[in-house]
Amino acid sequence: MRGALLAAIACAAVLPAAAQPPSGAELFARPDKGHCLACHQVPAGAGPSNRSDLGPRLEGARMRALGREALRRILFDPTAANPDTVMPPYGRHRILDSAEIDRIVEYLYALP
């Protein structure tokens, strides 16, 4: 029993720590994921500053007024509400998985 315990401890010590999934803010800025900052601005101090103006400025009060479920729907497939949008359907095209969409929604919901 003691040998098995020591072996388990030794294995745990050598295994790399599990990587944390990227935060909503990181996904928002990553070119291979959301890359939302290519089109949207956020309030000062809430993310990278940029001069993008293709999409609307993302303010916390507006995000909270929309609600989490509406934000999820928009990120999953914005063409469902607006067929003429240039925003990619991140969920429908599997650019973001469900958990990543949830993290971005939480980031947007928490914006100042």
KAFEN-V856956 format. One record per residue. N is the residue number from 1. PHI is phi in whole degrees, 0 to 359 (NA if undefined). NEAR is the number of other ideal C-beta (glycine too) atoms within 8 Angstrom. D_CENTER is the distance of its C-alpha to the mean C-alpha in whole Angstrom. Layout:
N/PHI/NEAR/D_CENTER, N/PHI/NEAR/D_CENTER
This chain:
1/NA/4/44, 2/297/5/44, 3/296/6/44, 4/294/7/41, 5/295/8/39, 6/296/8/40, 7/295/8/38, 8/296/8/35, 9/295/8/35, 10/296/8/35, 11/295/8/33, 12/296/7/30, 13/289/6/31, 14/269/5/31, 15/291/6/28, 16/293/4/25, 17/296/4/22, 18/296/4/19, 19/289/5/16, 20/286/4/13, 21/293/7/10, 22/297/9/8, 23/287/8/6, 24/300/11/3, 25/295/9/6, 26/293/8/7, 27/297/15/4, 28/304/13/5, 29/262/11/9, 30/288/10/9, 31/298/5/12, 32/273/4/12, 33/234/10/8, 34/293/12/7, 35/48/9/9, 36/301/11/9, 37/291/13/12, 38/293/8/14, 39/236/9/15, 40/241/12/14, 41/252/10/15, 42/238/10/14, 43/303/8/17, 44/307/4/18, 45/86/4/17, 46/262/9/14, 47/170/8/12, 48/299/5/14, 49/275/5/17, 50/206/6/18, 51/245/4/20, 52/297/10/18, 53/214/6/20, 54/291/7/19, 55/260/9/17, 56/293/5/17, 57/294/7/17, 58/263/12/14, 59/260/9/16, 60/304/12/15, 61/299/6/18, 62/292/9/18, 63/295/12/14, 64/292/8/16, 65/294/6/19, 66/293/8/17, 67/91/7/16, 68/298/8/13, 69/295/6/14, 70/295/8/15, 71/298/13/11, 72/300/11/11, 73/299/10/14, 74/297/10/13, 75/292/12/10, 76/294/10/12, 77/201/8/15, 78/294/11/15, 79/289/9/19, 80/295/5/20, 81/267/7/20, 82/218/6/21, 83/300/4/23, 84/266/3/23, 85/294/8/20, 86/262/4/19, 87/288/8/15, 88/292/6/14, 89/278/10/14, 90/302/11/10, 91/281/13/11, 92/299/8/15, 93/269/7/15, 94/59/6/13, 95/285/8/11, 96/238/12/8, 97/273/7/9, 98/302/6/10, 99/294/7/8, 100/293/13/5, 101/299/14/5, 102/299/9/7, 103/293/13/5, 104/293/15/3, 105/302/13/7, 106/297/10/8, 107/298/13/7, 108/297/12/9, 109/295/11/11, 110/268/6/12, 111/300/12/13, 112/290/6/17
